[in-house]
Amino acid sequence: MNERKRKGTSVEHYILSSLRDKGFAVVRAPASGSKRKDPIPDIIAMKNGVILLIEVKSRKEKNKVYVPRSQAEGIINFAKKSGGELLLAVKFPKFLKFIPFSKLRITESGNYVADEEVIEEGLSLEDLVRAVEAKFSKTLDFFI
């Protein structure tokens, strides 16, 4: 396995184990990014009916992150069929952010790009977990 692929895999394993530790059921799709007939995201995470579909990109330097058009269209289609929320996880040496795919910009050639400001606004792992838990937690008012 080349160095770049190994680094991406280690980031996927980190996200997978972190979400598992937070009570998610998680699956890694090791064939993602290949020339499958049915493109799927790198990680599928579920908790109390909330489905997260996560495409992972790792970079050495803080910069824009691109998702090729064919890959993006495939995982967007998968998200529509599954009803899951599609996210781009971007790992730089000092931080990890989760960005809703809907916030990515489409280039003239049809590729998807997360600009630096969109990445900065992304959710940390802890914020992502809190957002998911907020979707199914009930306030005291619910019981009154």
C-alpha atoms as a printed R data frame, in Angstrom:
    type eleno elety resid chain resno       x      y       z
1   ATOM     1    CA   MET     A     1   0.000  0.000   0.000
2   ATOM     2    CA   ASN     A     2   1.447  3.376  -0.936
3   ATOM     3    CA   GLU     A     3   2.078  6.061   1.698
4   ATOM     4    CA   ARG     A     4  -0.835  8.275   0.622
5   ATOM     5    CA   LYS     A     5  -3.358  5.425   0.721
6   ATOM     6    CA   ARG     A     6  -1.988  4.222   4.078
7   ATOM     7    CA   LYS     A     7  -2.407  7.699   5.594
8   ATOM     8    CA   GLY     A     8  -6.001  7.932   4.325
9   ATOM     9    CA   THR     A     9  -6.777  4.517   5.739
10  ATOM    10    CA   SER     A    10  -5.369  5.479   9.150
11  ATOM    11    CA   VAL     A    11  -7.605  8.593   9.217
12  ATOM    12    CA   GLU     A    12 -10.610  6.428   8.317
13  ATOM    13    CA   HIS     A    13  -9.751  4.032  11.170
14  ATOM    14    CA   TYR     A    14  -9.399  6.947  13.595
15  ATOM    15    CA   ILE     A    15 -12.850  8.317  12.661
16  ATOM    16    CA   LEU     A    16 -14.354  4.827  12.745
17  ATOM    17    CA   SER     A    17 -13.033  4.014  16.221
18  ATOM    18    CA   SER     A    18 -13.878  7.485  17.582
19  ATOM    19    CA   LEU     A    19 -17.497  7.216  16.429
20  ATOM    20    CA   ARG     A    20 -17.734  3.634  17.693
21  ATOM    21    CA   ASP     A    21 -16.508  4.842  21.107
22  ATOM    22    CA   LYS     A    22 -19.320  7.446  21.047
23  ATOM    23    CA   GLY     A    23 -21.979  4.745  20.569
24  ATOM    24    CA   PHE     A    24 -22.315  4.675  16.781
25  ATOM    25    CA   ALA     A    25 -22.634  1.543  14.699
26  ATOM    26    CA   VAL     A    26 -19.967  2.027  12.045
27  ATOM    27    CA   VAL     A    27 -18.829  0.352   8.843
28  ATOM    28    CA   ARG     A    28 -15.794  1.171   6.722
29  ATOM    29    CA   ALA     A    29 -16.128  0.623   2.990
30  ATOM    30    CA   PRO     A    30 -12.592 -0.404   1.989
31  ATOM    31    CA   ALA     A    31 -13.439 -0.490  -1.707
32  ATOM    32    CA   SER     A    32 -14.537  3.132  -1.785
33  ATOM    33    CA   GLY     A    33 -12.768  5.260  -4.350
34  ATOM    34    CA   SER     A    34 -12.334  2.258  -6.634
35  ATOM    35    CA   LYS     A    35 -14.073  1.777  -9.960
36  ATOM    36    CA   ARG     A    36 -17.126  0.140  -8.401
37  ATOM    37    CA   LYS     A    37 -20.436  0.174 -10.208
38  ATOM    38    CA   ASP     A    38 -22.031  1.502  -7.039
39  ATOM    39    CA   PRO     A    39 -19.763  4.138  -5.433
40  ATOM    40    CA   ILE     A    40 -20.124  4.329  -1.678
41  ATOM    41    CA   PRO     A    41 -18.681  6.676   0.964
42  ATOM    42    CA   ASP     A    42 -15.672  5.647   3.053
43  ATOM    43    CA   ILE     A    43 -17.597  5.325   6.316
44  ATOM    44    CA   ILE     A    44 -21.228  4.691   7.197
45  ATOM    45    CA   ALA     A    45 -22.122  5.558  10.803
46  ATOM    46    CA   MET     A    46 -25.521  5.130  12.442
47  ATOM    47    CA   LYS     A    47 -26.947  6.063  15.815
48  ATOM    48    CA   ASN     A    48 -30.603  5.878  16.829
49  ATOM    49    CA   GLY     A    49 -31.818  6.081  13.245
50  ATOM    50    CA   VAL     A    50 -29.483  8.906  12.188
51  ATOM    51    CA   ILE     A    51 -27.301  7.831   9.249
52  ATOM    52    CA   LEU     A    52 -24.016  9.600   8.485
53  ATOM    53    CA   LEU     A    53 -22.240  8.918   5.200
54  ATOM    54    CA   ILE     A    54 -18.649 10.136   5.404
55  ATOM    55    CA   GLU     A    55 -16.178 10.620   2.562
56  ATOM    56    CA   VAL     A    56 -12.677 11.097   3.993
57  ATOM    57    CA   LYS     A    57  -9.897 13.239   2.510
58  ATOM    58    CA   SER     A    58  -6.520 13.772   4.157
59  ATOM    59    CA   ARG     A    59  -4.082 16.543   3.226
60  ATOM    60    CA   LYS     A    60  -0.631 17.628   4.376
61  ATOM    61    CA   GLU     A    61  -1.311 21.324   3.890
62  ATOM    62    CA   LYS     A    62  -4.325 23.459   4.654
63  ATOM    63    CA   ASN     A    63  -5.870 24.201   1.292
64  ATOM    64    CA   LYS     A    64  -8.965 23.521  -0.795
65  ATOM    65    CA   VAL     A    65 -10.090 19.898  -0.951
66  ATOM    66    CA   TYR     A    66 -11.537 18.471  -4.164
67  ATOM    67    CA   VAL     A    67 -13.842 15.510  -4.714
68  ATOM    68    CA   PRO     A    68 -13.871 14.331  -8.332
69  ATOM    69    CA   ARG     A    69 -17.208 14.678 -10.113
70  ATOM    70    CA   SER     A    70 -17.702 10.959 -10.777
71  ATOM    71    CA   GLN     A    71 -16.987 10.053  -7.153
72  ATOM    72    CA   ALA     A    72 -19.172 12.871  -5.799
73  ATOM    73    CA   GLU     A    73 -22.122 11.998  -8.038
74  ATOM    74    CA   GLY     A    74 -21.920  8.354  -6.994
75  ATOM    75    CA   ILE     A    75 -21.914  9.017  -3.267
76  ATOM    76    CA   ILE     A    76 -24.603 11.712  -3.598
77  ATOM    77    CA   ASN     A    77 -26.783  9.117  -5.318
78  ATOM    78    CA   PHE     A    78 -26.015  6.629  -2.520
79  ATOM    79    CA   ALA     A    79 -27.023  9.282   0.039
80  ATOM    80    CA   LYS     A    80 -30.341  9.901  -1.737
81  ATOM    81    CA   LYS     A    81 -31.130  6.180  -1.801
82  ATOM    82    CA   SER     A    82 -30.187  5.631   1.856
83  ATOM    83    CA   GLY     A    83 -31.603  8.810   3.342
84  ATOM    84    CA   GLY     A    84 -28.277  9.442   5.055
85  ATOM    85    CA   GLU     A    85 -26.561 12.762   5.634
86  ATOM    86    CA   LEU     A    86 -23.498 13.041   3.393
87  ATOM    87    CA   LEU     A    87 -20.411 14.647   4.918
88  ATOM    88    CA   LEU     A    88 -16.877 15.325   3.796
89  ATOM    89    CA   ALA     A    89 -14.318 14.684   6.548
90  ATOM    90    CA   VAL     A    90 -11.172 16.715   5.973
91  ATOM    91    CA   LYS     A    91  -8.065 15.829   7.967
92  ATOM    92    CA   PHE     A    92  -5.114 18.199   8.090
93  ATOM    93    CA   PRO     A    93  -2.126 17.587  10.389
94  ATOM    94    CA   LYS     A    94  -3.589 19.634  13.250
95  ATOM    95    CA   PHE     A    95  -7.350 19.256  12.882
96  ATOM    96    CA   LEU     A    96 -10.265 17.235  11.549
97  ATOM    97    CA   LYS     A    97 -13.465 18.854  10.273
98  ATOM    98    CA   PHE     A    98 -16.776 17.481   8.983
99  ATOM    99    CA   ILE     A    99 -18.516 19.476   6.244
100 ATOM   100    CA   PRO     A   100 -22.014 18.810   4.885
101 ATOM   101    CA   PHE     A   101 -21.695 17.990   1.185
102 ATOM   102    CA   SER     A   102 -24.371 20.595   0.493
103 ATOM   103    CA   LYS     A   103 -21.829 23.287   1.447
104 ATOM   104    CA   LEU     A   104 -19.322 22.225  -1.213
105 ATOM   105    CA   ARG     A   105 -18.965 24.365  -4.315
106 ATOM   106    CA   ILE     A   106 -19.237 22.814  -7.781
107 ATOM   107    CA   THR     A   107 -16.473 23.858 -10.179
108 ATOM   108    CA   GLU     A   108 -16.976 24.586 -13.874
109 ATOM   109    CA   SER     A   109 -15.756 21.079 -14.677
110 ATOM   110    CA   GLY     A   110 -18.281 19.566 -12.262
111 ATOM   111    CA   ASN     A   111 -15.887 18.613  -9.462
112 ATOM   112    CA   TYR     A   112 -16.844 19.407  -5.880
113 ATOM   113    CA   VAL     A   113 -14.596 21.587  -3.740
114 ATOM   114    CA   ALA     A   114 -14.445 22.535  -0.084
115 ATOM   115    CA   ASP     A   115 -12.911 26.003   0.091
116 ATOM   116    CA   GLU     A   116 -10.787 26.951   3.100
117 ATOM   117    CA   GLU     A   117 -13.540 29.042   4.735
118 ATOM   118    CA   VAL     A   118 -16.060 26.202   4.402
119 ATOM   119    CA   ILE     A   119 -13.539 23.838   5.979
120 ATOM   120    CA   GLU     A   120 -12.932 26.274   8.854
121 ATOM   121    CA   GLU     A   121 -16.700 26.385   9.507
122 ATOM   122    CA   GLY     A   122 -16.935 22.586   9.566
123 ATOM   123    CA   LEU     A   123 -17.813 20.605  12.662
124 ATOM   124    CA   SER     A   124 -15.267 19.005  14.938
125 ATOM   125    CA   LEU     A   125 -15.828 15.338  15.811
126 ATOM   126    CA   GLU     A   126 -17.287 16.367  19.170
127 ATOM   127    CA   ASP     A   127 -19.634 18.899  17.527
128 ATOM   128    CA   LEU     A   128 -20.759 16.267  15.000
129 ATOM   129    CA   VAL     A   129 -21.593 13.814  17.792
130 ATOM   130    CA   ARG     A   130 -23.525 16.520  19.702
131 ATOM   131    CA   ALA     A   131 -25.464 17.444  16.538
132 ATOM   132    CA   VAL     A   132 -26.462 13.817  15.958
133 ATOM   133    CA   GLU     A   133 -27.459 13.293  19.587
134 ATOM   134    CA   ALA     A   134 -29.536 16.492  19.502
135 ATOM   135    CA   LYS     A   135 -31.622 14.976  16.689
136 ATOM   136    CA   PHE     A   136 -32.951 12.213  18.904
137 ATOM   137    CA   SER     A   137 -32.653 13.579  22.432
138 ATOM   138    CA   LYS     A   138 -35.836 14.801  24.040
139 ATOM   139    CA   THR     A   139 -36.128 17.881  26.230
140 ATOM   140    CA   LEU     A   140 -38.118 17.889  29.435
141 ATOM   141    CA   ASP     A   141 -40.919 19.734  27.590
142 ATOM   142    CA   PHE     A   142 -41.484 16.620  25.494
143 ATOM   143    CA   PHE     A   143 -42.655 14.694  28.565
144 ATOM   144    CA   ILE     A   144 -44.904 17.415  29.980
